[in-house]
Structures are given as C-alpha cells and as structure tokens.
Amino acid sequence: MLGPETEVAEERAAQDKSAAGEEVRHPFLAALGERVRELRSRRGMTRKAVAHAAGVSERHLANLEYGSGNASILVLLQVAQALHCDLAELLGDVTTSSPEWLMIRELLEHRSEPELRRARQQLSELFHSTGLSDARRARIALVGLRGAGKSALGQRLAQDLGYTFVELSREIEQFAGCSIHEIHNLYGTPAYRRYERRALEEAIQIYPEVVIATPGGLVADAANFNLLLQHCTTVWLQADPADHMARVAAQGDMRPMAASREAMDDLRRILEGRSAFYAKADLRFDTSAYATEDEAFDALRKKVRTYIEADL
C-alpha cells in the first residue's frame, strides 16, 4: 500500500522531472489531477481504495493525480464512478448543460468566497425560504470529523435545551438493518448516501426541536449537506488533528483511517479536503480550546443559545 509519505515523495519526484524538462505537464492534466486529489480527500478515500474501486492500478491513478498520466475517457469515467461524482465534475465543467447555466456561471465567475456564500444563501431563501426561521432555529446540527465531540457535547446540549438528541449514524443503521461498515461493504457508497438522506429527512420531519450529531462525511454529499443547511442551525465542531485522533482511539475505533499506516497524515488530508464545506456552517466552535468537556460544553451552550435566541 502507498502511504501518504510515499505519495508525497512520488509527487515531488514527478515535479522534479517536470522541472528538469523530462516531463512537461499539460495545464489541463495538472488541473484534472488536482481535482481528483481534492475529491478523494473530501470523501476520505485512500488512493488504494479509489484505484481498487475504479479497477486501475495505484501507479496509474498516481500518474493521473500528478498530471503526468493522459488517461483514456473510460478510465476517467471509472475514476469518477469510484469517487461517486459526475464525469463533468471530475473534468471541471458542470455548467454547460443549458444557456441559463452558462449565464449563471458568467455572473458567478471570479467572485470571492464571501460573495459566493451570499449568492448561495439568497438562492436558498428564494427556493427554500431558509432564513433563521423558528423551525430552523430549533434544529441544531453538529458537523465535523469524528472525535470533535459531536456525540458527547450534542447529548448534553440537547438535555440543556430540552430537545431530542439524534445520532444520525444510528438512524442510518436502523434504516439499513446493518452497520455503517456493512452498508459500505455490501451495498457501496451510493446506497449509504440514500440511507443517510432518508435518516436526515425523517429527523427533520419528526422532531421540531432536536440536536443532530451528523456523520463526519455528510458534507461530501452536496445534496444531503444542502438539506441540512436549509433546515438546521449548523455548528462546526473543530479540534486539533491530534485531539481528533486521540478521541477516536479512546473510543476503540480507528475509522476511517484503519487501513493506513500513516493515520495522522490521512486525517489531516481528509480534514483539509472537507474544511471548506464544514466552514459553511452557521457557527464554529473549537473544542480543543478547552481543558475539560465541562468547560467546552459551557462555552458551546452559551454560543448556541446566544445565536438561536437572537432577535426573538
């Protein structure tokens, strides 16, 4: 298996070759490779896992990621399927399907992140009426990587607010009739996302007042994450990578890094790939900034209450 250190070494070697003129990367292939790496990190998948799912060698996938491999369209299709995205997303252009898409793209092109955020929020309000309504105010969703404190702090927050607490992973398992691990192994990621969607929709429909602890990878599915943002006040629970790792290890479970000999590097890569999506949450809260769980809970409770009770 190629660990992250090996991946970094190979990437540097590829870059050195390019700099020496032995191999010149075409800009399109370089950008394509960056998108493959970004999508892989966002989904928390190792290169070995993607290569296996796509039916290609790790070396072939590595060349594609470095921009030195001119893959056939069929290989790109297989990689897109392994990453559970459209081929258009992998190629970098999902906005050519209609004149309206092209015009919207022209309006949004070169806008800053704050401008794009405002545009998304206004579109959400237009289509879903998603201001901080009473319904959205009373649903608190905690997002972030495993080990951030979503379960422990979420249960205490729900008790303090007098709300129901929902561990979405457990609800997904109830729908599927098997564990999360078995869902992925037996049915694949697309089936898991369908169960995740059903569990989230039910939690939103059934509980008018709820604190939801979401799976760390929920943000990797744009449709499910949009649903969460539309109906819940979202809080990104952050933590230092070392704290993430220590807390997950204390729970006796090393997922999703169990297959990697360089677990910390994998975790950092996953966090880097998802951070831009976690950052779409309404609030951020760094659990590593507090010495004890009690201190973290007191600060989180105050932050959430201040936000949801504003302008009432």
C-alpha positions as CSV (number, residue, x, y, z in Angstrom):
1,M,0.0,0.0,0.0
2,L,1.2,3.5,-0.8
3,G,1.2,5.7,2.3
4,P,0.9,9.5,2.3
5,E,4.7,9.8,2.7
6,T,5.3,7.7,-0.4
7,E,2.6,9.7,-2.2
8,V,4.4,13.0,-1.3
9,A,7.8,11.6,-2.4
10,E,6.4,10.4,-5.7
11,E,4.7,13.8,-6.3
12,R,8.0,15.6,-5.6
13,A,9.8,13.3,-8.0
14,A,7.2,14.0,-10.7
15,Q,7.5,17.7,-10.1
16,D,11.3,17.4,-10.3
17,K,11.1,15.6,-13.6
18,S,8.8,18.2,-15.0
19,A,11.2,21.0,-13.8
20,A,14.1,19.2,-15.5
21,G,12.2,19.1,-18.8
22,E,11.9,15.3,-18.8
23,E,8.1,15.6,-18.5
24,V,6.0,18.7,-19.1
25,R,2.6,18.6,-17.5
26,H,-0.3,19.9,-19.7
27,P,-2.3,22.6,-17.7
28,F,-5.5,20.6,-18.2
29,L,-3.9,17.4,-16.9
30,A,-2.4,19.2,-13.9
31,A,-5.8,20.7,-13.0
32,L,-7.5,17.4,-13.5
33,G,-5.1,15.7,-11.1
34,E,-5.7,18.4,-8.5
35,R,-9.5,17.8,-8.8
36,V,-9.0,14.0,-8.4
37,R,-6.9,14.6,-5.2
38,E,-9.4,17.1,-3.9
39,L,-12.4,14.8,-4.5
40,R,-10.5,11.8,-3.0
41,S,-9.6,13.8,0.2
42,R,-13.1,15.2,0.6
43,R,-14.5,11.7,0.5
44,G,-11.9,10.4,2.9
45,M,-10.6,7.7,0.5
46,T,-7.1,6.5,0.1
47,R,-5.5,6.2,-3.3
48,K,-5.5,2.4,-2.9
49,A,-9.3,2.4,-2.2
50,V,-10.1,4.6,-5.3
51,A,-7.8,2.6,-7.5
52,H,-9.4,-0.6,-6.4
53,A,-13.0,0.8,-6.9
54,A,-12.0,2.2,-10.3
55,G,-10.3,-1.0,-11.5
56,V,-7.0,0.7,-12.2
57,S,-3.5,0.3,-10.7
58,E,-2.3,2.7,-7.9
59,R,0.5,3.7,-10.2
60,H,-1.9,4.7,-13.0
61,L,-4.0,6.7,-10.5
62,A,-0.9,8.3,-9.1
63,N,0.1,9.5,-12.6
64,L,-3.3,10.9,-13.1
65,E,-3.2,12.8,-9.8
66,Y,0.3,14.2,-10.7
67,G,-0.9,15.4,-14.1
68,S,1.6,13.1,-15.9
69,G,-0.9,10.5,-17.0
70,N,-3.0,11.0,-20.1
71,A,-5.9,8.7,-19.1
72,S,-8.5,7.5,-21.5
73,I,-12.1,8.7,-21.2
74,L,-13.1,5.3,-20.0
75,V,-10.6,5.4,-17.2
76,L,-11.8,8.8,-16.2
77,L,-15.3,7.5,-16.1
78,Q,-14.3,4.6,-13.9
79,V,-12.4,7.1,-11.5
80,A,-15.5,9.4,-11.5
81,Q,-17.7,6.4,-10.5
82,A,-15.2,5.3,-7.8
83,L,-15.4,8.9,-6.4
84,H,-19.2,9.0,-6.7
85,C,-19.3,12.1,-8.8
86,D,-20.3,13.0,-12.3
87,L,-17.7,12.9,-15.0
88,A,-18.4,16.6,-15.7
89,E,-17.4,17.4,-12.1
90,L,-14.2,15.5,-12.5
91,L,-13.4,17.3,-15.7
92,G,-14.2,20.6,-14.1
93,D,-17.2,21.9,-16.0
94,V,-20.7,21.2,-14.8
95,T,-22.3,24.4,-16.1
96,T,-22.5,23.8,-19.8
97,S,-25.9,21.9,-19.9
98,S,-28.1,25.0,-20.8
99,P,-27.9,28.6,-21.7
100,E,-29.1,29.5,-18.2
101,W,-26.3,27.6,-16.6
102,L,-23.8,29.4,-18.8
103,M,-25.3,32.8,-17.9
104,I,-25.3,32.0,-14.2
105,R,-21.7,30.8,-14.4
106,E,-20.7,34.1,-16.1
107,L,-22.3,36.0,-13.2
108,L,-20.6,33.9,-10.5
109,E,-17.2,33.5,-12.2
110,H,-14.3,35.2,-10.3
111,R,-16.5,36.1,-7.3
112,S,-14.9,35.9,-3.9
113,E,-15.9,33.2,-1.3
114,P,-18.0,35.7,0.7
115,E,-19.8,36.8,-2.4
116,L,-20.5,33.2,-3.4
117,R,-21.7,32.5,0.1
118,R,-24.2,35.4,-0.1
119,A,-25.4,34.2,-3.5
120,R,-26.0,30.7,-2.2
121,Q,-27.9,31.9,0.8
122,Q,-30.1,34.1,-1.4
123,L,-30.8,31.3,-3.7
124,S,-31.6,29.1,-0.8
125,E,-34.0,31.7,0.5
126,L,-35.6,32.0,-2.9
127,F,-36.2,28.3,-3.3
128,H,-36.5,27.1,0.3
129,S,-37.3,30.1,2.5
130,T,-34.2,29.5,4.7
131,G,-33.7,32.4,6.9
132,L,-33.2,31.7,10.6
133,S,-36.9,30.7,10.9
134,D,-38.4,29.3,14.1
135,A,-38.2,25.8,12.6
136,R,-34.6,26.1,11.6
137,R,-33.7,27.8,14.9
138,A,-35.0,24.8,16.9
139,R,-33.0,22.2,15.0
140,I,-29.3,22.2,15.9
141,A,-27.0,20.1,13.7
142,L,-23.4,19.4,14.7
143,V,-20.9,18.8,11.9
144,G,-17.3,17.9,11.9
145,L,-14.9,15.0,11.8
146,R,-15.2,12.1,14.2
147,G,-13.6,12.9,17.5
148,A,-14.7,16.5,17.5
149,G,-17.2,15.9,20.3
150,K,-20.5,15.8,18.4
151,S,-22.0,12.9,20.4
152,A,-20.8,13.9,23.9
153,L,-21.5,17.6,23.6
154,G,-24.6,17.0,21.5
155,Q,-26.3,14.9,24.1
156,R,-25.6,17.5,26.8
157,L,-26.7,20.3,24.6
158,A,-30.0,18.5,23.8
159,Q,-30.6,17.9,27.5
160,D,-29.9,21.5,28.3
161,L,-32.3,22.8,25.6
162,G,-34.9,20.2,26.4
163,Y,-34.6,18.8,22.8
164,T,-34.4,15.3,21.4
165,F,-30.9,14.1,20.6
166,V,-30.4,12.1,17.4
167,E,-27.2,10.3,16.5
168,L,-27.7,10.2,12.7
169,S,-25.3,7.2,12.2
170,R,-27.5,5.1,14.4
171,E,-30.6,6.1,12.5
172,I,-28.9,5.1,9.2
173,E,-28.1,1.7,10.6
174,Q,-31.8,1.3,11.7
175,F,-32.9,2.0,8.1
176,A,-30.4,-0.3,6.6
177,G,-30.7,-3.1,9.2
178,C,-26.9,-3.4,9.4
179,S,-23.8,-1.4,10.5
180,I,-22.3,1.5,8.6
181,H,-19.3,-0.6,7.8
182,E,-21.6,-3.4,6.3
183,I,-23.6,-0.8,4.3
184,H,-20.4,0.3,2.6
185,N,-19.0,-3.2,2.0
186,L,-22.3,-4.8,0.9
187,Y,-24.1,-2.0,-1.0
188,G,-21.5,0.7,-1.6
189,T,-21.4,4.4,-1.0
190,P,-24.4,5.4,-3.2
191,A,-26.6,3.2,-1.1
192,Y,-25.2,4.7,2.1
193,R,-26.0,8.2,0.8
194,R,-29.6,7.1,0.2
195,Y,-29.9,5.8,3.7
196,E,-28.3,9.0,5.0
197,R,-30.8,11.1,3.1
198,R,-33.7,9.1,4.5
199,A,-32.5,9.3,8.0
200,L,-31.9,13.1,7.8
201,E,-35.3,13.7,6.2
202,E,-37.0,11.7,8.9
203,A,-35.2,13.5,11.7
204,I,-36.2,16.9,10.2
205,Q,-39.8,15.8,9.7
206,I,-40.4,14.1,13.1
207,Y,-38.5,16.3,15.5
208,P,-39.4,20.0,15.6
209,E,-36.8,20.5,18.4
210,V,-33.7,18.4,18.0
211,V,-29.9,18.3,18.3
212,I,-28.5,16.1,15.5
213,A,-25.0,14.7,15.6
214,T,-24.1,14.1,11.9
215,P,-21.6,11.7,10.4
216,G,-18.3,13.3,9.5
217,G,-18.6,12.6,5.8
218,L,-22.1,14.0,5.3
219,V,-20.6,17.2,3.8
220,A,-19.1,15.1,1.0
221,D,-22.6,14.8,-0.5
222,A,-23.8,18.2,-1.7
223,A,-27.5,17.3,-1.8
224,N,-27.5,16.0,1.8
225,F,-25.5,18.9,3.1
226,N,-27.7,21.4,1.4
227,L,-30.7,19.8,3.1
228,L,-29.0,20.1,6.4
229,L,-28.2,23.8,5.9
230,Q,-31.7,24.5,4.7
231,H,-33.4,23.1,7.8
232,C,-31.0,23.3,10.7
233,T,-28.8,25.7,12.5
234,T,-25.4,24.2,11.9
235,V,-22.4,24.2,14.2
236,W,-18.9,23.0,13.0
237,L,-17.2,21.4,16.0
238,Q,-13.5,21.7,15.3
239,A,-10.5,20.1,17.0
240,D,-6.8,19.8,16.5
241,P,-5.9,16.7,14.4
242,A,-4.1,15.2,17.4
243,D,-7.2,15.6,19.6
244,H,-9.3,14.0,16.8
245,M,-7.0,11.0,16.7
246,A,-6.8,10.6,20.5
247,R,-10.5,10.8,21.0
248,V,-11.3,8.3,18.2
249,A,-8.6,5.9,19.6
250,A,-10.1,6.3,23.1
251,Q,-13.4,5.1,21.6
252,G,-11.6,1.9,20.4
253,D,-12.3,2.7,16.7
254,M,-9.8,4.0,14.2
255,R,-12.2,4.5,11.2
256,P,-11.8,5.9,8.7
257,M,-8.1,5.6,9.0
258,A,-7.8,2.0,10.0
259,A,-6.3,0.9,6.7
260,S,-3.5,3.5,6.7
261,R,-0.1,3.2,8.3
262,E,0.1,7.0,8.3
263,A,-3.2,7.7,10.1
264,M,-2.4,11.2,11.1
265,D,-1.4,12.3,7.6
266,D,-4.6,10.7,6.3
267,L,-6.7,12.5,8.9
268,R,-5.1,15.9,8.0
269,R,-5.7,15.2,4.3
270,I,-9.4,14.4,5.0
271,L,-9.8,17.5,7.2
272,E,-8.2,19.7,4.6
273,G,-10.5,18.3,1.9
274,R,-13.6,18.9,3.9
275,S,-12.8,22.1,5.8
276,A,-14.2,24.4,3.1
277,F,-17.6,22.6,3.4
278,Y,-17.6,22.5,7.2
279,A,-17.0,26.2,7.1
280,K,-20.4,26.7,5.5
281,A,-21.9,26.1,9.0
282,D,-23.6,28.9,10.8
283,L,-21.3,28.7,13.8
284,R,-17.8,27.4,14.5
285,F,-16.6,26.0,17.9
286,D,-13.1,24.8,18.7
287,T,-13.3,22.0,21.3
288,S,-9.5,21.9,21.6
289,A,-9.5,25.3,23.1
290,Y,-10.9,24.0,26.4
291,A,-9.2,21.8,29.0
292,T,-12.2,19.8,30.0
293,E,-15.5,18.6,28.5
294,D,-17.4,20.7,31.1
295,E,-15.6,23.9,30.0
296,A,-16.3,23.1,26.4
297,F,-19.9,22.4,27.0
298,D,-20.5,25.6,29.0
299,A,-18.9,27.7,26.2
300,L,-20.8,25.8,23.4
301,R,-24.1,26.1,25.3
302,K,-23.6,29.9,25.6
303,K,-22.6,30.3,22.0
304,V,-25.6,28.3,20.6
305,R,-28.2,29.9,22.9
306,T,-26.9,33.4,22.1
307,Y,-27.3,32.6,18.3
308,I,-30.7,30.9,18.3
309,E,-32.2,33.4,20.8
310,A,-31.1,36.5,18.9
311,D,-33.9,38.7,17.7
312,L,-36.5,36.6,19.4
